[in-house]
Amino acid sequence: MFTFEFLDAHHGDCFLVHWGAPQDRVMLVDGGPGGVYRATLQGHLLQLGGRDGGDPPHLDVVCLSHVDDDHADGLVRLFRDMKQAQQDGDAPPYAVDTLWFNSVEELVDRRAPGLSASVRPLLERAATDAAAGASYRQGRDIRDAATALRLDGNAPFGGPLTEGAAAVLDDLDVTVVAPDDEALEELEERWRKAKQRGEPDVITAGYVDGSVPNLSSIVLLLRHAGRTALLTGDARGDRVLSGLRALGVLDDAEPLHVDLLKLPHHGSDRNVEADFFEQVRADHYVISADGVRHHHPSEDTLRWLVESRAPDDAYVVHLTNHIPFAEEELTRLREGRAFDVDVRGPAEQALLITIGDPP
């Protein structure tokens, strides 16, 4: 069994992956934007329970796809609670085995040793500006918490999660699809320009596609018990396809089929084109968005998804929130087609998707 719980993360991402028997292995991916941790994530984690009676809730992995507020804020607060308990000498609120997180500075220094240190003073000054420095502050907080809680190092990978890295975690095969060398090269170029111009905004660009946080977004291909899931963070579709081809799981002969695909960047039409859905097809398409702060998902994205499939194809498009314009478009697109639409109900804490049958 392979189970996914997509929490109400508003305009961001926050979800749990359960696997193993009896579903006792748990990965938390992202923590959503401000307010999600206290309103939803914290209580949901407390329901997990520990491995043994009386133990704190246990997470085998916490994965931050990339440092952007709508993914990182909840994890900043989770680790802040853990650090506070550590400082107070109290029992930890959660037991976390490992953290997967790409520090942008570490990614840059892998290509250009010392570059991040030379740019850091610019970023420290930018950190006083809420708009320019939010991502930097959150990345710094996560990095510092990882060190304090002895979760740094990206075990069992032993380094940054970049294209081609692979590991097996209790019968869960994990392959990193992105970021790739091209994205890392662009990251390095951004940092060099920031240094040359003395302008930290070159790096700390806000919520725009192609920005530094999205370039570093971790994309994971998960395999368990013959089932697959592609988790794309906010990566660009072309980088996802490039990574899949480099790994040999996608070629020109036929599209890649996965059981579950989390759409890149909440269904934005700036991250994917029609050919993305021609190349990657799924039984379950998940869109984590609320359509409030950003017009996500785009109607064009929904149309490209549906038009990539045959009229009699059976699949489900899942929405983590009620989004009137998206549901209206999906209703129009359903005419003469066999796919279903699943929307998390307002009383439901999470959108639950189970892949595979019990053994």
C-alpha positions in Angstrom: 0.0 0.0 0.0 1.1 3.5 -0.9 -0.9 6.3 0.7 -0.8 10.1 0.3 -2.4 12.7 2.5 -2.5 16.2 0.9 -3.3 18.7 3.6 -5.0 22.0 3.2 -1.9 24.0 2.4 -3.8 27.0 0.9 -1.7 28.2 -2.0 1.3 26.0 -1.1 2.4 22.4 -0.6 2.2 20.1 2.5 1.6 16.4 2.3 2.4 13.1 3.9 3.5 9.9 2.2 2.8 6.6 4.0 4.3 3.2 2.9 5.3 -0.1 4.3 3.3 -2.6 6.3 1.2 -1.7 8.1 1.7 1.8 6.7 4.1 2.7 9.5 6.7 4.6 7.4 6.0 8.3 6.9 7.6 11.1 4.9 6.5 14.7 5.3 7.0 16.8 2.1 6.9 20.6 2.7 5.1 22.5 5.4 2.9 25.0 3.6 2.8 28.8 4.1 2.2 30.8 7.2 -0.7 29.5 9.3 -0.7 26.0 8.0 1.5 24.5 10.7 -0.7 25.7 13.6 -4.0 25.3 11.9 -3.5 21.9 10.2 -0.1 20.3 10.1 0.7 20.2 13.8 -2.6 18.5 14.8 -2.3 16.1 11.9 1.2 15.0 13.0 0.1 14.5 16.6 -2.4 12.0 15.4 0.3 9.8 13.9 1.6 8.5 17.1 5.0 7.0 17.8 6.5 3.7 16.9 6.0 2.5 20.5 3.4 3.6 23.0 4.2 6.9 24.5 6.7 7.9 21.9 6.3 11.2 20.0 5.0 11.1 16.4 7.6 9.6 14.2 8.7 10.9 10.8 11.1 8.8 8.8 11.8 11.7 6.5 11.1 15.4 6.4 11.7 16.8 2.9 11.7 20.4 1.9 11.4 20.6 -1.8 12.8 24.1 -2.0 13.1 27.3 0.1 10.0 29.3 -0.7 7.5 30.5 1.9 4.5 28.5 0.6 6.6 25.3 1.1 9.0 26.2 3.9 7.1 28.2 6.6 5.5 25.2 8.2 8.8 23.3 8.4 10.5 26.3 9.9 7.9 26.3 12.7 8.1 22.5 13.1 11.8 22.6 13.7 11.5 25.7 15.8 9.3 23.7 18.2 11.8 20.9 18.2 14.7 23.2 19.0 12.7 24.9 21.7 12.0 21.5 23.4 15.7 20.7 23.1 16.7 24.0 24.7 14.2 23.5 27.5 15.3 20.0 28.2 11.8 18.7 27.3 10.8 15.6 25.3 10.9 16.4 21.6 7.4 16.9 20.1 8.4 14.8 17.1 11.0 12.1 16.3 12.6 12.8 12.9 15.1 10.4 11.4 16.4 12.5 8.5 15.9 15.8 6.7 16.2 16.2 3.0 17.0 19.7 2.1 19.2 21.4 -0.5 20.8 24.5 0.9 21.1 26.9 -2.1 24.5 28.0 -0.8 25.8 24.4 -0.8 24.5 23.9 -4.3 26.4 27.0 -5.5 29.6 26.1 -3.7 29.7 22.7 -5.3 30.2 24.5 -8.6 32.0 27.6 -7.4 33.7 27.1 -4.0 33.7 30.2 -1.9 31.1 32.1 -4.0 28.3 31.9 -1.5 30.5 33.3 1.3 31.4 36.3 -0.9 27.7 37.0 -1.5 26.4 36.3 2.0 26.9 39.9 3.3 24.5 41.0 0.6 21.9 38.4 1.6 22.3 39.3 5.3 21.4 42.9 4.5 18.5 41.8 2.3 17.2 39.6 5.2 15.9 42.7 6.9 13.6 43.3 4.0 10.5 41.0 4.3 10.0 40.8 0.5 13.6 40.3 -0.5 14.9 38.2 2.3 12.1 35.8 3.3 13.5 32.8 1.4 17.0 33.5 2.6 15.9 33.7 6.2 13.8 30.5 6.0 16.7 28.6 4.4 19.1 29.8 7.1 16.6 28.8 9.8 16.2 25.3 8.3 20.0 24.9 7.9 20.6 26.0 11.5 17.9 23.7 12.9 19.3 20.8 10.9 22.7 21.3 12.6 21.3 21.8 16.1 19.1 18.7 15.8 21.8 16.6 14.1 19.7 16.2 11.0 22.1 17.7 8.5 23.9 15.7 5.8 20.8 14.4 3.8 21.2 10.8 5.0 21.4 8.4 3.4 22.3 10.4 0.3 25.3 12.0 2.0 25.1 15.3 0.1 22.8 17.5 -1.9 19.8 15.8 -3.6 20.6 16.4 -7.3 19.7 14.6 -10.5 20.6 10.9 -10.4 21.0 10.6 -6.6 19.3 7.4 -5.4 18.5 5.7 -2.1 16.4 2.9 -0.7 14.5 3.7 2.5 12.6 0.8 4.0 11.5 -0.6 0.6 10.9 2.9 -0.8 13.1 3.5 -3.8 13.8 7.2 -4.1 15.4 8.7 -7.2 16.2 12.4 -7.6 15.0 13.8 -10.9 16.0 17.4 -10.4 17.7 19.8 -10.0 20.1 19.0 -12.8 23.4 20.6 -14.0 21.7 23.2 -16.2 19.6 24.5 -13.2 22.7 24.5 -11.0 24.6 26.4 -13.7 21.9 29.0 -13.8 22.0 29.2 -10.0 25.7 29.9 -10.1 25.2 32.6 -12.7 22.5 34.3 -10.5 24.9 34.4 -7.6 27.8 35.8 -9.7 25.5 38.5 -11.1 24.4 39.4 -7.5 28.1 39.7 -6.5 29.0 41.8 -9.5 26.1 44.2 -9.2 25.9 44.3 -5.4 22.2 43.5 -5.8 20.8 40.7 -3.6 17.4 40.9 -5.4 19.1 39.0 -8.3 19.0 36.0 -5.9 16.1 36.7 -3.6 13.6 37.2 -6.4 10.1 36.5 -5.1 7.4 34.1 -6.1 8.1 33.9 -9.9 8.7 30.9 -12.1 12.4 30.4 -12.9 13.4 32.2 -9.6 16.3 30.8 -7.6 14.1 28.8 -5.2 12.3 27.1 -8.1 15.6 26.3 -9.9 16.7 24.4 -6.8 13.4 22.5 -6.4 13.8 18.8 -5.6 11.9 16.5 -7.8 11.5 12.9 -6.5 10.5 9.7 -8.3 9.2 7.3 -5.6 8.7 3.6 -6.2 7.1 1.1 -3.7 5.5 -2.3 -4.2 5.3 -1.8 -8.0 3.7 1.7 -7.7 5.2 5.0 -8.6 4.7 8.7 -7.7 6.4 11.8 -9.2 6.6 14.7 -6.8 7.6 17.8 -8.7 7.8 20.7 -6.2 7.8 24.0 -8.1 10.3 22.7 -10.8 9.8 23.7 -14.4 8.3 21.0 -16.6 11.2 21.0 -19.1 13.7 20.4 -16.3 11.5 17.5 -15.0 11.4 15.9 -18.5 15.1 16.4 -19.0 15.8 14.7 -15.7 13.6 11.8 -16.5 15.3 11.3 -19.9 18.7 11.5 -18.3 17.7 8.7 -15.8 16.5 6.5 -18.7 12.9 6.3 -17.5 11.5 8.4 -20.3 12.2 8.1 -24.1 10.6 9.0 -27.4 9.0 5.6 -27.7 6.1 6.1 -25.3 5.1 8.4 -22.4 6.1 7.6 -18.8 3.2 6.3 -16.7 3.1 7.0 -13.0 0.4 6.2 -10.5 0.5 9.7 -9.0 1.7 13.0 -10.3 1.8 16.1 -8.2 1.6 18.9 -10.8 4.5 21.4 -10.8 4.0 24.7 -9.1 0.3 24.2 -8.2 -0.8 23.9 -11.8 0.8 27.1 -13.1 0.9 27.4 -16.9 4.3 29.1 -16.6 5.9 25.9 -15.4 4.6 23.4 -17.9 3.5 23.3 -21.6 1.2 20.9 -23.4 4.0 18.4 -24.2 4.7 17.8 -20.4 1.4 16.0 -20.1 2.0 14.2 -23.4 5.3 12.8 -21.9 4.1 12.1 -18.4 0.7 10.5 -17.7 -0.8 9.4 -14.4 -3.8 7.7 -12.8 -4.0 10.4 -10.2 -3.1 14.1 -10.9 -2.9 16.2 -7.8 -3.1 20.0 -7.7 -2.2 21.6 -4.4 -3.7 25.1 -4.6 -6.6 27.3 -3.5 -6.9 29.8 -6.3 -6.9 32.8 -4.0 -3.5 34.4 -3.9 -2.5 33.1 -7.3 -4.7 32.0 -10.2 -3.6 28.4 -9.8 -4.3 26.0 -11.4 -4.4 27.7 -14.8 -7.3 26.8 -17.1 -4.7 26.2 -19.9 -2.9 23.7 -17.7 -6.1 21.8 -17.1 -6.9 21.8 -20.8 -3.4 20.5 -21.7 -3.8 17.8 -19.1 -7.2 16.6 -20.4 -6.3 16.9 -24.1 -3.2 14.7 -23.6 -5.5 11.8 -22.7 -7.9 9.7 -24.8 -11.6 10.4 -24.2 -12.1 7.0 -22.7 -9.1 7.1 -20.4 -9.9 6.7 -16.7 -8.0 8.9 -14.3 -8.7 11.3 -11.5 -7.9 15.0 -11.1 -7.6 15.9 -7.4 -7.9 19.4 -6.0 -6.8 20.1 -2.4 -9.3 23.0 -2.2 -12.6 24.1 -3.7 -11.6 26.4 -6.6 -14.6 27.6 -8.5 -12.9 28.6 -11.7 -10.9 25.3 -11.9 -14.0 23.2 -11.2 -16.0 25.0 -13.8 -13.3 24.4 -16.4 -13.0 20.7 -15.4 -16.8 20.4 -15.7 -16.6 21.8 -19.2 -13.7 19.5 -20.1 -15.4 16.4 -18.8 -18.1 16.4 -21.5 -17.6 13.2 -23.5 -14.7 12.1 -21.3 -14.3 9.4 -18.6 -12.1 11.1 -16.0 -13.3 12.0 -12.5 -12.7 15.0 -10.3 -12.1 14.8 -6.6 -12.1 17.9 -4.3 -11.2 17.8 -0.7 -14.3 18.6 1.4 -14.2 21.5 3.7 -14.6 19.3 6.8 -11.8 17.0 5.7 -8.3 17.7 7.1 -6.6 16.0 4.2 -7.2 14.7 0.7 -6.5 11.0 0.9 -5.3 9.0 -2.1 -4.4 5.3 -1.7 -2.6 3.6 -4.5 -2.6 -0.2 -4.8 -4.5 -2.9 -3.1 -3.7 -4.5 0.3 -1.5 -7.6 0.0 
